[in-house]
Amino acid sequence: MFSPATFEFLTALEANNERDWFKANQASYEDKVRTPALRLIEAAAPGIVALSPRLTAVAKKVGGSLMRPQRDTRFGHDKRPYKTNVGIQFRHFQGKDVHAPGLYLHIANDGCFLGAGIWHPEPKALNTIRSCIDENPAAYQKALKALTDGGFMMDGDSLSRPPRGFDKGHPLIDELKRKDFIAVKALTKDEVIQPDFAARLAAEFAHCQQLMRYLCFALELDY
């Protein structure tokens, strides 16, 4: 699986984030990053699917759970061509991109973490989730407790003001302000390179099951 060599490659890429360098070091990327990532996905797949058969764990170089190394530079000022992290998403099969509900693993020199939930949902989906929290607060609060008990915490962007249609005095106003509904748990590099890391993923993500079920319920998705 992953090893210290994975992080060494990411360090070198940070210092040489150019297409010519990446092309010259393609074999090193394959050996130290992509192949270990695909092996991890393959080993983790049974545990992920056991959490929900609607989650996808596909060990493919392109079009699977491993996110591509190329950055989308079209709309930002940062024109570096490559990501300096490894991203793996086990997303809901009915979702087409990173905005679908799912589970996520982030590996980088500046921080590794697990994530679960939905990132940057479209406005319609976001409003649907907020309405569900307003109408079904108890189940949402239970999901939050399960996350906390498992060492996860809610993260992501939030509005500075209450969303339209919700009073600032609402007991869950901080949750309703969220623009992302994601839970995260930090990992150390040492944890990531352990031989049993793939098996551990499902056990960690089990703490996020209530959140995932809630979000899918809100969005009328099977889980």
N, C-alpha and C positions, 0 to 999 in steps of 0.2 A: 504494500500500500504506500502511503506517503512516508517520506523519510526526511532527514535533515537536508538532503540534496534538493528536495522540492523547494524549500525555503531559500537555499543558496541560489537556485535558478531565478527565483522571483527577485532576489536582491540584485543579481546581475542584470535582469531585465529592467529594473528600476533605473539603473545607471546607464543602460544602453537601449532606451526605448525607441528603436528605429527599425524600419522594415528590413534593411540590409542585414543588421545584426541578428534579427530574429530568424531570417532565412538561413543565415550561416550557422545558426545554432538550433535549427529545427529538430535535429536528431536528439539533442539534449532535452529539448522541450518534450518530445515524445517519451523519452526514457524516464525523466524525472517528474513530469507533471501529468501529461495526458494519460499515459498507460496506467500509472497508479490510480488516477481518478476513475478511470473506467473499471478497474479491478474493484475499487471501493464500491462503486455503484452496483456492480454485479453481485458482490458479496452482501451488500445491504438490502438488495431488492426483496428477498423473502420477508424480512422484517418490516419493511415499508409497506408492502402489499398486505401484510397481516393487519396493519393498522387500519387500512382501508383499501379495498380492491379498486377504488376509483383513483388512487394515486398512481402515478407512473414512475417507474425506475428503469430507465432505458440506457444501457451501456453502449452508446454509439458515439463515434467521433463527431458527427454532425447531426443535429436534429433530435438528440436525446436529452438526457438529464444534465449532461455537462454543458455549461454555457461556453460560448465561443470566446477565444482570447482577444479577438479584435474589438476595439472600442468603436462606438458610434460617434464620430467626431463632427457630424453635420451641423449640430445645433449648439455646440458649446465652444468656449474659448480655448479649452484644453484640447490640443490637437495631437497629443501623444497617441500613437496607433494601437497600443496594446494595454490591456488591463494587467495590473501587477498583483492580482489576486486570482484564486480559483473559485468559481461559483458553481454549485451543484444544486439544482432545483428538482424536487419530487413534486410536480404540480398535479392538480386535479385534471383528469383526462378531458373534461369538457372545456378547459381553458386553453387558449391558443398561445399565450405568451406569459411574461413574468408577472403580469397583473392578475393572474389566476390564483385562487387559493392554493396553498401548497406548503411544503416544508423546504428548508433551505440550509445549505452548509456553505460558509464563507471561510476561506483560508487565505491569510495574508500575513506578511511580516509585521504589520502594524495592528494586527488583531484578528483572532479567529472567533467565530461564533456560530451558533445554531439559530435558525429563525423559523417561525411558523405563523401562518395567517395570510393576509392579503395586503400587498404593497401597491400604493397609488391606484386604488380602484377607480373606475370611471365614475363620473358624477351620479349617474342613475344608480349604480351599484352602491356607491357611498351613501346616498340618501336612503336606500333600502336597508342597509345595515343600521344606520342611525334610527330609523323608524322601528326596527326590530328591537333594538336595545331599549327604546322608550316603552314599547309595548310588552316586552318580555325581559324585564331587568333582572329578575332572580336567577335565571339560567345563565345570564351573562356574568353576573357576580360570582357564581359558582365556578365558571370557567376561569375567571381571574384568580380565584383562590387556588385552583389546581395548578395554575402556572406558577404562582408564588411558592407553593409547596415544593415544586420541582426545580426551583432556582431560576425560573424565567421571569422576565419583566417586560411589560408593554413598552414599545418604543415607536419611533417614527415621527412624522410631521403632524403638527396640530394647528388649528386656527387660533388666532389671538382673541377672537370674539365668538360668542355662541353662534352656531349655524342658524340660518333662517328657519323660523318656526319653532325654536326651542328657547325656553326661558333661561336666563342666566342663573336662576335659583334651582334649576333641575338638579336632583341629587347625584346624577351621573353626568353632569355637564362637562367635566374634563374628558370623559370617554366619548361623549358626543362631539366634542371638538376635533377628535382625531381625523386626520386625512389618510392615515395608514392604520391598519389593525394588525400589527405584527408583534409577536413576542420573541425576545432574544435571550440567549444565554451564552456568556463568554466561555471560550475554551482556551487552554494553553497549547503552545506548540507541542509540548511533551505529550499531551493527551491525544493530539491528532496523529502522532506517529506510532502510537501503541498498536501492537498486532491485533487487538480485539476491538479496535475503534469502529469498524463496520458493524459489528454485533451490538455495540453500545448505542448506535444511532437510534434504533427503534425504541430502546428503553428510555432514552432521553426524550424523544418526540412523543412518547406516550403521555407525558405530562401536558401536552398541547392538544390532546384529543377532544376535550370539551370545547375548546376555542374553535377548533376546526369544524366540529359538528355544528356549532352555533352559527358560524359564518356561512356554512353551506346551507343550513336551514333557512337563514335569512335570505339567501340568494336563490332558494329553491333548487339547489343542486343535491343530488344523491351523495351520501358519504358512507 
